[in-house]
Amino acid sequence: MPTIEPLTLTLDELAQRWNMTPQQVLETPHTLPMYFYFDGLVFDFNDKWHRANGDAAVQQTLEAHKTRYSTLEIDLQRQAMHKRGLLKLTQWEEALSDDEIHAQQAESDRLTEEIAQLSEQLKQRAEERQRRVRNGLLRAAPRTLHDIAERGQTRFPQFAYMPHTPNKADSSIADGAVVALEDGFPLKETLTLTDLVAAMQDVRAIEDSAAF
């Protein structure tokens, strides 16, 4: 029976195959993509809205709206009670005219709508973030590989490249795009030599080249 080749080789396996050390493999002049496994959230680098803290401005606006709305509601209630003779305003408050009360009520109504809209935006964002889950390989950036070759490990990267995958399912992220990594599970502090793998098709392509 023909031998079935694995789809990937660990860096150690590749080093043995090429009679090199793992560091020498990483430093080889041949352009060999290296990958690492990631289970977590992956976002297109330019997707500022869904990435961490992308909602900061909306959250800030929402909190400001809620604070202003609460203030208006208290003022409107006190003004209504004052008009009915049920409450005496403090020395720091002024009785508002009907036009002023209508203006405050209009602002309160507008804030009510905007608070609902902003809350819905944030809810949809939270749901969409969870759809960005990836459980698979990502291509390590050149700087990541350089650091690992030099020191044997590096801080777990915040960025990587989306691999080129034939016949892949629909994805909002293009092959080869720079991606931001978040909420990896389990949480890893470092990426080491033992975390790296190479695709057998890339290995074969290099071995079959005249320059190898």
MDTraj code that builds the backbone (N, CA, C; nanometers):
import mdtraj as md
import numpy as np

residues = "MET PRO THR ILE GLU PRO LEU THR LEU THR LEU ASP GLU LEU ALA GLN ARG TRP ASN MET THR PRO GLN GLN VAL LEU GLU THR PRO HIS THR LEU PRO MET TYR PHE TYR PHE ASP GLY LEU VAL PHE ASP PHE ASN ASP LYS TRP HIS ARG ALA ASN GLY ASP ALA ALA VAL GLN GLN THR LEU GLU ALA HIS LYS THR ARG TYR SER THR LEU GLU ILE ASP LEU GLN ARG GLN ALA MET HIS LYS ARG GLY LEU LEU LYS LEU THR GLN TRP GLU GLU ALA LEU SER ASP ASP GLU ILE HIS ALA GLN GLN ALA GLU SER ASP ARG LEU THR GLU GLU ILE ALA GLN LEU SER GLU GLN LEU LYS GLN ARG ALA GLU GLU ARG GLN ARG ARG VAL ARG ASN GLY LEU LEU ARG ALA ALA PRO ARG THR LEU HIS ASP ILE ALA GLU ARG GLY GLN THR ARG PHE PRO GLN PHE ALA TYR MET PRO HIS THR PRO ASN LYS ALA ASP SER SER ILE ALA ASP GLY ALA VAL VAL ALA LEU GLU ASP GLY PHE PRO LEU LYS GLU THR LEU THR LEU THR ASP LEU VAL ALA ALA MET GLN ASP VAL ARG ALA ILE GLU ASP SER ALA ALA PHE".split()
xyz = np.array([
    [0.0843, -0.1202, 0.0000],
    [0.0000, 0.0000, 0.0000],
    [0.0872, 0.1244, 0.0000],
    [0.0480, 0.2270, -0.0726],
    [0.1271, 0.3497, -0.0740],
    [0.1225, 0.4187, 0.0618],
    [0.2328, 0.4830, 0.0951],
    [0.2405, 0.5555, 0.2218],
    [0.1596, 0.6843, 0.2123],
    [0.0776, 0.7063, 0.3114],
    [-0.0018, 0.8294, 0.3157],
    [0.0763, 0.9351, 0.3931],
    [0.1115, 1.0408, 0.3258],
    [0.1885, 1.1463, 0.3915],
    [0.0981, 1.2312, 0.4804],
    [0.1534, 1.2794, 0.5913],
    [0.0761, 1.3702, 0.6766],
    [0.0577, 1.5049, 0.6080],
    [-0.0446, 1.5762, 0.6469],
    [-0.0684, 1.7090, 0.5901],
    [0.0312, 1.8107, 0.6428],
    [0.0782, 1.7889, 0.7657],
    [0.1729, 1.8823, 0.8267],
    [0.2870, 1.8057, 0.8918],
    [0.3969, 1.8758, 0.9117],
    [0.5107, 1.8249, 0.9878],
    [0.5405, 1.9232, 1.0994],
    [0.5693, 1.8711, 1.2174],
    [0.6147, 1.9606, 1.3232],
    [0.7524, 2.0128, 1.2848],
    [0.7936, 2.1190, 1.3494],
    [0.9248, 2.1757, 1.3192],
    [1.0345, 2.0743, 1.3489],
    [1.0201, 1.9975, 1.4576],
    [1.1189, 1.8948, 1.4906],
    [1.1242, 1.7871, 1.3826],
    [1.0079, 1.7451, 1.3354],
    [1.0041, 1.6427, 1.2300],
    [1.0689, 1.6939, 1.1023],
    [1.0443, 1.8188, 1.0701],
    [1.1034, 1.8766, 0.9495],
    [1.2543, 1.8909, 0.9650],
    [1.2979, 1.9286, 1.0840],
    [1.4414, 1.9423, 1.1090],
    [1.5118, 1.8078, 1.0901],
    [1.4512, 1.7008, 1.1392],
    [1.5093, 1.5676, 1.1207],
    [1.5101, 1.5292, 0.9728],
    [1.4054, 1.5639, 0.9034],
    [1.3938, 1.5314, 0.7607],
    [1.5025, 1.6006, 0.6803],
    [1.5352, 1.7233, 0.7197],
    [1.6340, 1.8013, 0.6460],
    [1.7725, 1.7984, 0.7108],
    [1.7885, 1.7183, 0.8155],
    [1.9173, 1.7098, 0.8862],
    [1.9647, 1.8473, 0.9322],
    [1.8745, 1.9197, 0.9933],
    [1.9044, 2.0525, 1.0469],
    [1.8541, 2.0608, 1.1903],
    [1.8916, 2.1676, 1.2578],
    [1.8287, 2.1991, 1.3858],
    [1.7016, 2.2788, 1.3566],
    [1.6082, 2.2824, 1.4507],
    [1.4878, 2.3633, 1.4286],
    [1.5202, 2.5087, 1.3961],
    [1.6221, 2.5636, 1.4658],
    [1.6593, 2.7024, 1.4385],
    [1.7096, 2.7195, 1.2957],
    [1.7859, 2.6221, 1.2473],
    [1.8378, 2.6301, 1.1105],
    [1.7249, 2.6253, 1.0077],
    [1.6221, 2.5472, 1.0368],
    [1.5071, 2.5422, 0.9459],
    [1.4425, 2.6794, 0.9358],
    [1.4273, 2.7451, 1.0521],
    [1.3634, 2.8771, 1.0521],
    [1.4490, 2.9815, 0.9821],
    [1.5796, 2.9602, 0.9828],
    [1.6707, 3.0576, 0.9228],
    [1.7060, 3.0237, 0.7781],
    [1.6506, 2.9134, 0.7261],
    [1.6823, 2.8745, 0.5888],
    [1.6389, 2.9829, 0.4913],
    [1.7160, 3.0036, 0.3845],
    [1.6782, 3.1062, 0.2864],
    [1.5528, 3.0705, 0.2068],
    [1.5121, 2.9443, 0.2114],
    [1.3903, 2.9048, 0.1405],
    [1.2693, 2.9645, 0.2117],
    [1.1781, 3.0160, 0.1347],
    [1.0566, 3.0749, 0.1918],
    [0.9600, 2.9638, 0.2295],
    [0.9610, 2.9291, 0.3572],
    [0.8748, 2.8213, 0.4059],
    [0.7761, 2.8774, 0.5077],
    [0.6493, 2.8831, 0.4726],
    [0.5501, 2.9302, 0.5700],
    [0.5443, 2.8351, 0.6892],
    [0.5355, 2.8919, 0.8096],
    [0.5195, 2.8123, 0.9305],
    [0.3881, 2.8515, 0.9966],
    [0.3248, 2.7535, 1.0548],
    [0.1913, 2.7741, 1.1108],
    [0.1883, 2.7358, 1.2587],
    [0.0888, 2.7870, 1.3282],
    [0.0655, 2.7458, 1.4669],
    [-0.0846, 2.7333, 1.4885],
    [-0.1204, 2.6512, 1.5845],
    [-0.2618, 2.6246, 1.6123],
    [-0.3182, 2.7339, 1.7024],
    [-0.4394, 2.7772, 1.6698],
    [-0.5050, 2.8795, 1.7519],
    [-0.6531, 2.8479, 1.7644],
    [-0.7024, 2.8542, 1.8873],
    [-0.8446, 2.8367, 1.9154],
    [-0.8907, 2.9630, 1.9870],
    [-0.9612, 3.0477, 1.9160],
    [-1.0045, 3.1741, 1.9746],
    [-1.0726, 3.2609, 1.8703],
    [-1.0754, 3.3904, 1.8976],
    [-1.1399, 3.4846, 1.8067],
    [-1.0370, 3.5437, 1.7112],
    [-1.0733, 3.5507, 1.5839],
    [-0.9843, 3.6030, 1.4801],
    [-1.0589, 3.7102, 1.4020],
    [-0.9953, 3.8274, 1.3894],
    [-1.0584, 3.9403, 1.3211],
    [-0.9668, 3.9950, 1.2131],
    [-1.0256, 4.0374, 1.1031],
    [-0.9489, 4.1115, 1.0036],
    [-0.8854, 4.2323, 1.0720],
    [-0.7590, 4.2579, 1.0418],
    [-0.6861, 4.3662, 1.1086],
    [-0.7588, 4.4993, 1.0963],
    [-0.8250, 4.5224, 0.9834],
    [-0.8935, 4.6500, 0.9600],
    [-1.0350, 4.6545, 1.0170],
    [-1.0773, 4.5472, 1.0804],
    [-1.2120, 4.5415, 1.1377],
    [-1.2096, 4.6021, 1.2778],
    [-1.1971, 4.7336, 1.2844],
    [-1.1847, 4.8022, 1.4134],
    [-1.3084, 4.7839, 1.5006],
    [-1.4259, 4.7748, 1.4402],
    [-1.5515, 4.7700, 1.5157],
    [-1.5622, 4.6440, 1.6014],
    [-1.5241, 4.5288, 1.5453],
    [-1.5418, 4.4038, 1.6176],
    [-1.4234, 4.3680, 1.7063],
    [-1.3092, 4.4288, 1.6833],
    [-1.1929, 4.3982, 1.7664],
    [-1.2082, 4.4575, 1.9057],
    [-1.1220, 4.4135, 1.9965],
    [-1.1280, 4.4586, 2.1354],
    [-1.1278, 4.6106, 2.1426],
    [-1.2157, 4.6630, 2.2252],
    [-1.2301, 4.8076, 2.2474],
    [-1.2824, 4.8827, 2.1261],
    [-1.3254, 4.8119, 2.0230],
    [-1.3816, 4.8791, 1.9063],
    [-1.5125, 4.9483, 1.9358],
    [-1.5735, 4.9085, 2.0465],
    [-1.7021, 4.9675, 2.0847],
    [-1.6871, 5.0794, 2.1863],
    [-1.5640, 5.1212, 2.2147],
    [-1.5405, 5.2187, 2.3219],
    [-1.6173, 5.3487, 2.3000],
    [-1.6139, 5.4014, 2.1774],
    [-1.6813, 5.5284, 2.1498],
    [-1.8325, 5.5144, 2.1655],
    [-1.8876, 5.4026, 2.1187],
    [-2.0319, 5.3807, 2.1304],
    [-2.0710, 5.3624, 2.2765],
    [-1.9900, 5.2888, 2.3508],
    [-2.0173, 5.2698, 2.4936],
    [-2.0160, 5.4034, 2.5667],
    [-1.9188, 5.4872, 2.5332],
    [-1.9087, 5.6185, 2.5976],
    [-2.0308, 5.7040, 2.5650],
    [-2.0722, 5.7032, 2.4387],
    [-2.1915, 5.7788, 2.3988],
    [-2.3154, 5.7261, 2.4693],
    [-2.3272, 5.5945, 2.4789],
    [-2.4430, 5.5334, 2.5444],
    [-2.4506, 5.5740, 2.6910],
    [-2.3379, 5.5696, 2.7612],
    [-2.3376, 5.6067, 2.9028],
    [-2.3727, 5.7541, 2.9205],
    [-2.3217, 5.8391, 2.8305],
    [-2.3535, 5.9822, 2.8381],
    [-2.5026, 6.0046, 2.8137],
    [-2.5577, 5.9334, 2.7172],
    [-2.7018, 5.9442, 2.6886],
    [-2.7850, 5.9006, 2.8085],
    [-2.7454, 5.7905, 2.8717],
    [-2.8200, 5.7401, 2.9871],
    [-2.8163, 5.8390, 3.1031],
    [-2.6991, 5.8987, 3.1245],
    [-2.6857, 5.9969, 3.2322],
    [-2.7727, 6.1188, 3.2050],
    [-2.7664, 6.1683, 3.0824],
    [-2.8470, 6.2854, 3.0457],
    [-2.9957, 6.2525, 3.0535],
    [-3.0348, 6.1343, 3.0090],
    [-3.1754, 6.0933, 3.0129],
    [-3.2262, 6.0890, 3.1568],
    [-3.1474, 6.0335, 3.2463],
    [-3.1890, 6.0258, 3.3873],
    [-3.2083, 6.1643, 3.4462],
    [-3.1169, 6.2554, 3.4126],
    [-3.1278, 6.3931, 3.4620],
    [-3.2548, 6.4594, 3.4100],
    [-3.2818, 6.4426, 3.2809],
    [-3.4023, 6.5015, 3.2213],
    [-3.5293, 6.4451, 3.2845],
    [-3.5336, 6.3154, 3.3058],
    [-3.6528, 6.2528, 3.3626],
    [-3.6814, 6.3051, 3.5027],
    [-3.5774, 6.3215, 3.5812],
    [-3.5956, 6.3760, 3.7170],
    [-3.6469, 6.5193, 3.7093],
    [-3.5849, 6.5993, 3.6213],
    [-3.6277, 6.7394, 3.6063],
    [-3.7728, 6.7477, 3.5599],
    [-3.8091, 6.6665, 3.4614],
    [-3.9460, 6.6698, 3.4093],
    [-4.0475, 6.6276, 3.5157],
    [-4.0129, 6.5278, 3.5930],
    [-4.1036, 6.4845, 3.6998],
    [-4.1215, 6.5941, 3.8048],
    [-4.0116, 6.6582, 3.8419],
    [-4.0196, 6.7640, 3.9434],
    [-4.0967, 6.8857, 3.8904],
    [-4.0736, 6.9188, 3.7634],
    [-4.1461, 7.0319, 3.7053],
    [-4.2963, 7.0024, 3.6977],
    [-4.3321, 6.8784, 3.6620],
    [-4.4737, 6.8409, 3.6542],
    [-4.5396, 6.8481, 3.7916],
    [-4.4700, 6.7995, 3.8931],
    [-4.5248, 6.8039, 4.0292],
    [-4.5358, 6.9478, 4.0789],
    [-4.4394, 7.0312, 4.0407],
    [-4.4428, 7.1724, 4.0803],
    [-4.5627, 7.2425, 4.0171],
    [-4.5886, 7.2133, 3.8892],
    [-4.7016, 7.2765, 3.8206],
    [-4.8348, 7.2372, 3.8852],
    [-4.8415, 7.1157, 3.9422],
    [-4.9651, 7.0716, 4.0070],
    [-4.9718, 7.1126, 4.1539],
    [-4.8695, 7.1855, 4.1962],
    [-4.8675, 7.2310, 4.3349],
    [-4.8319, 7.1238, 4.4348],
    [-4.7701, 7.0173, 4.3881],
    [-4.7354, 6.9060, 4.4771],
    [-4.5908, 6.9106, 4.5248],
    [-4.5137, 7.0057, 4.4700],
    [-4.3718, 7.0115, 4.5051],
    [-4.3223, 7.1545, 4.4948],
    [-4.2417, 7.1939, 4.5908],
    [-4.1781, 7.3250, 4.5865],
    [-4.0351, 7.3068, 4.5371],
    [-3.9997, 7.3816, 4.4327],
    [-3.8651, 7.3706, 4.3776],
    [-3.7627, 7.4266, 4.4749],
    [-3.6411, 7.3754, 4.4673],
    [-3.5336, 7.4263, 4.5525],
    [-3.4851, 7.5604, 4.4985],
    [-3.3995, 7.6248, 4.5769],
    [-3.3480, 7.7561, 4.5362],
    [-3.2570, 7.7464, 4.4143],
    [-3.2119, 7.6257, 4.3825],
    [-3.1234, 7.6084, 4.2665],
    [-3.2012, 7.5708, 4.1403],
    [-3.3317, 7.5565, 4.1543],
    [-3.4151, 7.5194, 4.0400],
    [-3.5027, 7.6358, 3.9977],
    [-3.5318, 7.6418, 3.8687],
    [-3.6226, 7.7430, 3.8156],
    [-3.7428, 7.6747, 3.7518],
    [-3.8581, 7.7362, 3.7674],
    [-3.9782, 7.6837, 3.7012],
    [-3.9637, 7.7041, 3.5504],
    [-3.9842, 7.5990, 3.4756],
    [-3.9693, 7.6064, 3.3302],
    [-4.1005, 7.6453, 3.2644],
    [-4.0882, 7.7145, 3.1515],
    [-4.2070, 7.7479, 3.0726],
    [-4.2548, 7.6228, 2.9995],
    [-4.3755, 7.6310, 2.9431],
    [-4.4273, 7.5164, 2.8681],
    [-4.3370, 7.4809, 2.7505],
    [-4.2843, 7.5841, 2.6827],
    [-4.1951, 7.5588, 2.5689],
    [-4.0675, 7.4873, 2.6140],
    [-4.0136, 7.5297, 2.7282],
    [-3.8915, 7.4670, 2.7798],
    [-3.9180, 7.3215, 2.8200],
    [-4.0341, 7.2988, 2.8794],
    [-4.0693, 7.1614, 2.9170],
    [-4.0859, 7.0746, 2.7926],
    [-4.1509, 7.1295, 2.6900],
    [-4.1677, 7.0547, 2.5652],
    [-4.0323, 7.0229, 2.5009],
    [-3.9404, 7.1191, 2.5092],
    [-3.8072, 7.0979, 2.4522],
    [-3.7339, 6.9863, 2.5270],
    [-3.7466, 6.9867, 2.6601],
    [-3.6825, 6.8813, 2.7388],
    [-3.7460, 6.7454, 2.7109],
    [-3.8778, 6.7443, 2.6950],
    [-3.9455, 6.6185, 2.6659],
    [-3.9039, 6.5642, 2.5292],
    [-3.8873, 6.6558, 2.4325],
    [-3.8431, 6.6142, 2.2991],
    [-3.7022, 6.5551, 2.3055],
    [-3.6161, 6.6191, 2.3859],
    [-3.4799, 6.5666, 2.4014],
    [-3.4827, 6.4301, 2.4692],
    [-3.5679, 6.4165, 2.5699],
    [-3.5808, 6.2886, 2.6397],
    [-3.6280, 6.1786, 2.5448],
    [-3.7259, 6.2118, 2.4599],
    [-3.7765, 6.1135, 2.3633],
    [-3.6679, 6.0733, 2.2632],
    [-3.5903, 6.1740, 2.2185],
    [-3.4818, 6.1446, 2.1238],
    [-3.3775, 6.0533, 2.1883],
    [-3.3427, 6.0828, 2.3138],
    [-3.2439, 6.0004, 2.3830],
    [-3.2945, 5.8579, 2.4028],
    [-3.4233, 5.8441, 2.4294],
    [-3.4812, 5.7104, 2.4458],
    [-3.4602, 5.6275, 2.3197],
    [-3.4842, 5.6879, 2.2039],
    [-3.4654, 5.6176, 2.0768],
    [-3.3177, 5.5850, 2.0528],
    [-3.2316, 5.6826, 2.0785],
    [-3.0893, 5.6617, 2.0523],
    [-3.0294, 5.5597, 2.1483],
    [-3.0750, 5.5589, 2.2734],
    [-3.0268, 5.4590, 2.3692],
    [-3.0632, 5.3190, 2.3218],
    [-3.1851, 5.3037, 2.2715],
    [-3.2286, 5.1730, 2.2201],
    [-3.1456, 5.1323, 2.0985],
    [-3.1179, 5.2287, 2.0088],
    [-3.0401, 5.1993, 1.8886],
    [-2.8964, 5.1609, 1.9237],
    [-2.8349, 5.2368, 2.0138],
    [-2.6973, 5.2082, 2.0533],
    [-2.6879, 5.0744, 2.1254],
    [-2.7845, 5.0460, 2.2100],
    [-2.7856, 4.9181, 2.2820],
    [-2.7975, 4.8015, 2.1847],
    [-2.8786, 4.8187, 2.0810],
    [-2.8942, 4.7137, 1.9805],
    [-2.7650, 4.6953, 1.9010],
    [-2.6973, 4.8063, 1.8696],
    [-2.5685, 4.7975, 1.8000],
    [-2.4695, 4.7144, 1.8803],
    [-2.4625, 4.7422, 2.0103],
    [-2.3675, 4.6718, 2.0961],
    [-2.4055, 4.5248, 2.1117],
    [-2.5338, 4.4973, 2.1168],
    [-2.5791, 4.3584, 2.1264],
    [-2.5404, 4.2814, 2.0008],
    [-2.5639, 4.3422, 1.8836],
    [-2.5288, 4.2767, 1.7574],
    [-2.3783, 4.2571, 1.7469],
    [-2.3021, 4.3571, 1.7916],
    [-2.1565, 4.3459, 1.7882],
    [-2.1097, 4.2270, 1.8721],
    [-2.1648, 4.2147, 1.9931],
    [-2.1261, 4.1044, 2.0813],
    [-2.1571, 3.9694, 2.0171],
    [-2.2723, 3.9602, 1.9514],
    [-2.3100, 3.8349, 1.8850],
    [-2.2189, 3.8065, 1.7659],
    [-2.1875, 3.9112, 1.6893],
    [-2.1028, 3.8937, 1.5715],
    [-1.9592, 3.8590, 1.6107],
    [-1.9121, 3.9126, 1.7230],
    [-1.7770, 3.8792, 1.7705],
    [-1.7638, 3.7285, 1.7916],
    [-1.8667, 3.6693, 1.8487],
    [-1.8600, 3.5265, 1.8795],
    [-1.8655, 3.4393, 1.7547],
    [-1.9027, 3.4992, 1.6415],
    [-1.9011, 3.4236, 1.5160],
    [-1.7625, 3.4247, 1.4510],
    [-1.6697, 3.4973, 1.5093],
    [-1.5343, 3.5057, 1.4541],
    [-1.4422, 3.3995, 1.5150],
    [-1.5004, 3.2947, 1.5670],
    [-1.4208, 3.1887, 1.6287],
    [-1.3446, 3.1110, 1.5210],
    [-1.2184, 3.0836, 1.5492],
    [-1.1390, 2.9979, 1.4600],
    [-1.0728, 2.8899, 1.5438],
    [-1.0778, 2.7700, 1.4940],
    [-1.0127, 2.6566, 1.5584],
    [-0.9293, 2.5879, 1.4511],
    [-0.8049, 2.6332, 1.4377],
    [-0.7214, 2.5785, 1.3317],
    [-0.5886, 2.6506, 1.3230],
    [-0.5225, 2.6348, 1.2104],
    [-0.3885, 2.6897, 1.1918],
    [-0.3920, 2.8320, 1.1384],
    [-0.2938, 2.9091, 1.1825],
    [-0.2689, 3.0432, 1.1309],
    [-0.1221, 3.0513, 1.0917],
    [-0.0924, 3.1340, 0.9928],
    [0.0466, 3.1479, 0.9487],
    [0.1187, 3.2500, 1.0362],
    [0.2322, 3.2100, 1.0890],
    [0.3103, 3.2986, 1.1752],
    [0.3753, 3.4095, 1.0936],
    [0.3807, 3.5276, 1.1510],
    [0.4435, 3.6421, 1.0851],
    [0.5954, 3.6261, 1.0865],
    [0.6661, 3.6867, 0.9900],
    [0.8123, 3.6760, 0.9856],
    [0.8793, 3.7178, 1.1165],
    [0.8299, 3.8240, 1.1797],
    [0.8910, 3.8691, 1.3051],
    [0.8750, 3.7630, 1.4142],
    [0.7607, 3.6982, 1.4161],
    [0.7380, 3.5912, 1.5132],
    [0.8399, 3.4797, 1.4941],
    [0.8614, 3.4390, 1.3697],
    [0.9566, 3.3318, 1.3406],
    [1.0995, 3.3745, 1.3720],
    [1.1312, 3.4988, 1.3450],
    [1.2651, 3.5505, 1.3748],
    [1.2929, 3.5434, 1.5244],
    [1.1966, 3.5855, 1.6046],
    [1.2146, 3.5835, 1.7502],
    [1.2277, 3.4409, 1.8025],
    [1.1481, 3.3491, 1.7491],
    [1.1561, 3.2099, 1.7938],
    [1.2900, 3.1485, 1.7536],
    [1.3365, 3.1788, 1.6327],
    [1.4656, 3.1270, 1.5877],
    [1.5783, 3.1792, 1.6757],
    [1.5643, 3.3016, 1.7221],
    [1.6691, 3.3660, 1.8014],
    [1.6672, 3.3227, 1.9472],
    [1.5459, 3.3090, 2.0038],
    [1.5358, 3.2838, 2.1482],
    [1.4629, 3.1543, 2.1840],
    [1.4135, 3.0839, 2.0851],
    [1.3425, 2.9602, 2.1142],
    [1.1964, 2.9801, 2.1480],
    [1.1579, 3.1039, 2.1708],
    [1.0183, 3.1347, 2.2013],
    [0.9950, 3.2844, 2.1832],
    [0.8693, 3.3231, 2.1838],
    [0.8325, 3.4640, 2.1778],
    [0.6982, 3.4797, 2.2462],
    [0.6633, 3.6022, 2.2786],
    [0.5304, 3.6248, 2.3350],
    [0.4257, 3.5773, 2.2356],
    [0.3191, 3.5179, 2.2886],
    [0.2160, 3.4684, 2.1969],
    [0.1678, 3.5842, 2.1107],
    [0.1720, 3.5673, 1.9795],
    [0.1443, 3.6810, 1.8900],
    [0.0011, 3.7314, 1.8989],
    [-0.0118, 3.8614, 1.8801],
    [-0.1438, 3.9237, 1.8711],
    [-0.1913, 3.9301, 1.7261],
    [-0.0974, 3.9073, 1.6337],
    [-0.1297, 3.9144, 1.4917],
    [-0.0677, 3.7959, 1.4180],
    [-0.1316, 3.7573, 1.3091],
    [-0.0802, 3.6499, 1.2243],
    [-0.1405, 3.6692, 1.0853],
    [-0.1251, 3.5680, 0.9992],
    [-0.1831, 3.5741, 0.8647],
    [-0.2847, 3.4613, 0.8475],
    [-0.3927, 3.4922, 0.7777],
    [-0.4899, 3.3884, 0.7432],
    [-0.4258, 3.2972, 0.6386],
    [-0.4271, 3.1681, 0.6609],
    [-0.3627, 3.0787, 0.5636],
    [-0.4402, 3.0713, 0.4327],
    [-0.3698, 3.0322, 0.3273],
    [-0.4346, 3.0092, 0.1977],
    [-0.4914, 2.8678, 0.1993],
    [-0.6221, 2.8589, 0.1976],
    [-0.6885, 2.7294, 0.2120],
    [-0.7767, 2.7006, 0.0909],
    [-0.7450, 2.5975, 0.0138],
    [-0.8312, 2.5632, -0.1003],
    [-0.9648, 2.5073, -0.0530],
    [-1.0681, 2.5387, -0.1279],
    [-1.2025, 2.4862, -0.0993],
    [-1.2501, 2.5193, 0.0414],
    [-1.2105, 2.6344, 0.0921],
    [-1.2520, 2.6679, 0.2281],
    [-1.3950, 2.7202, 0.2277],
    [-1.4569, 2.7118, 0.3443],
    [-1.5938, 2.7613, 0.3590],
    [-1.5942, 2.9127, 0.3505],
    [-1.7131, 2.9687, 0.3334],
    [-1.7261, 3.1140, 0.3249],
    [-1.6648, 3.1791, 0.4479],
    [-1.5900, 3.2845, 0.4271],
    [-1.5283, 3.3563, 0.5379],
    [-1.5245, 3.5036, 0.5036],
    [-1.5399, 3.5845, 0.6052],
    [-1.5338, 3.7283, 0.5837],
    [-1.3900, 3.7764, 0.5756],
    [-1.2948, 3.6885, 0.6039],
    [-1.1534, 3.7247, 0.6031],
    [-1.0852, 3.6590, 0.4837],
    [-1.0175, 3.7391, 0.4044],
    [-0.9528, 3.6882, 0.2837],
    [-0.8280, 3.6077, 0.3176],
    [-0.7956, 3.5115, 0.2325],
    [-0.6713, 3.4368, 0.2468],
    [-0.5535, 3.5336, 0.2451],
    [-0.4585, 3.5112, 0.3341],
    [-0.3393, 3.5934, 0.3390],
    [-0.3548, 3.7238, 0.4135],
    [-0.4746, 3.7544, 0.4601],
    [-0.4977, 3.8810, 0.5304],
    [-0.4333, 3.8789, 0.6686],
    [-0.3893, 3.9961, 0.7134],
    [-0.3396, 4.0094, 0.8505],
    [-0.4587, 4.0025, 0.9449],
    [-0.4479, 3.9195, 1.0475],
    [-0.5586, 3.9038, 1.1414],
    [-0.5120, 3.9318, 1.2838],
    [-0.6051, 3.9833, 1.3637],
    [-0.5809, 4.0077, 1.5057],
    [-0.6383, 3.8916, 1.5850],
    [-0.5636, 3.8460, 1.6856],
    [-0.6037, 3.7302, 1.7652],
    [-0.6475, 3.7756, 1.9039],
    [-0.7596, 3.7211, 1.9496],
    [-0.8114, 3.7556, 2.0821],
    [-0.8701, 3.6323, 2.1499],
    [-0.8673, 3.6351, 2.2827],
    [-0.9365, 3.5353, 2.3656],
    [-0.9000, 3.3924, 2.3287],
    [-0.7701, 3.3668, 2.3135],
    [-0.7272, 3.2312, 2.2847],
    [-0.7572, 3.1367, 2.4003],
    [-0.7910, 3.0116, 2.3674],
    [-0.8193, 2.9129, 2.4715],
    [-0.7483, 2.7819, 2.4372],
    [-0.6696, 2.7288, 2.5295],
    [-0.6362, 2.7927, 2.6572],
    [-0.5440, 2.9123, 2.6354],
    [-0.5434, 3.0038, 2.7303],
    [-0.4601, 3.1231, 2.7188],
    [-0.3133, 3.0840, 2.7261],
    [-0.2358, 3.1234, 2.6259],
    [-0.0934, 3.0916, 2.6225],
    [-0.0127, 3.2203, 2.6261],
    [0.0911, 3.2185, 2.7067],
    [0.1767, 3.3364, 2.7187],
    [0.2815, 3.3415, 2.6084],
    [0.3265, 3.2240, 2.5641],
    [0.4364, 3.2201, 2.4675],
    [0.4060, 3.1251, 2.3520],
    [0.4797, 3.1463, 2.2444],
    [0.4790, 3.0561, 2.1294],
    [0.6214, 3.0042, 2.1159],
    [0.6382, 2.8726, 2.1071],
    [0.7713, 2.8134, 2.1079],
    [0.7967, 2.7323, 1.9814],
    [0.9183, 2.6782, 1.9738],
    [0.9559, 2.5942, 1.8602],
    [0.8602, 2.4765, 1.8427],
    [0.8154, 2.4202, 1.9548],
    [0.7301, 2.3009, 1.9482],
    [0.5887, 2.3319, 1.9004],
    [0.5525, 2.4595, 1.8948],
    [0.4187, 2.4977, 1.8491],
    [0.4094, 2.5103, 1.6972],
    [0.5233, 2.5115, 1.6300],
    [0.5245, 2.5402, 1.4865],
    [0.5127, 2.4143, 1.4013],
    [0.4381, 2.4268, 1.2922],
    [0.4259, 2.3171, 1.1955],
    [0.4393, 2.3749, 1.0549],
    [0.4750, 2.2883, 0.9618],
    [0.4838, 2.3269, 0.8203],
    [0.3882, 2.2392, 0.7408],
    [0.3351, 2.2946, 0.6337],
    [0.2462, 2.2176, 0.5460],
    [0.3308, 2.1289, 0.4550],
    [0.2929, 2.0032, 0.4438],
    [0.3705, 1.9095, 0.3624],
    [0.3804, 1.9560, 0.2172],
    [0.2752, 2.0183, 0.1646],
    [0.2813, 2.0641, 0.0255],
    [0.3876, 2.1720, 0.0079],
    [0.4071, 2.2568, 0.1110],
    [0.5124, 2.3584, 0.1043],
    [0.6499, 2.2936, 0.1137],
    [0.6618, 2.1935, 0.2007],
    [0.7888, 2.1216, 0.2155],
    [0.8255, 2.0546, 0.0837],
    [0.7292, 1.9879, 0.0226],
    [0.7534, 1.9200, -0.1045],
    [0.7928, 2.0187, -0.2148],
    [0.7276, 2.1335, -0.2150],
    [0.7576, 2.2335, -0.3176],
    [0.9027, 2.2791, -0.3083],
    [0.9510, 2.2964, -0.1852],
    [1.0904, 2.3379, -0.1668],
    [1.1852, 2.2246, -0.2053],
    [1.1522, 2.1039, -0.1624],
    [1.2393, 1.9892, -0.1926],
    [1.2461, 1.9613, -0.3425],
    [1.1387, 1.9905, -0.4121],
    [1.1354, 1.9657, -0.5569],
    [1.1985, 2.0784, -0.6383],
    [1.2283, 2.1891, -0.5714],
    [1.2865, 2.3027, -0.6437],
    [1.4339, 2.2771, -0.6712],
    [1.4827, 2.3402, -0.7756],
    [1.6224, 2.3208, -0.8148],
    [1.7185, 2.3793, -0.7128],
    [1.6703, 2.4772, -0.6330],
    [1.7589, 2.5465, -0.5399],
    [1.7798, 2.4686, -0.4110],
    [1.7012, 2.3628, -0.3873],
    [1.7116, 2.2905, -0.2594],
    [1.8333, 2.1993, -0.2593],
])
top = md.Topology()
chain = top.add_chain()
for i, resn in enumerate(residues, 1):
    res = top.add_residue(resn, chain, resSeq=i)
    for name in ("N", "CA", "C"):
        top.add_atom(name, md.element.get_by_symbol(name[0]), res)
traj = md.Trajectory(xyz[None], top)
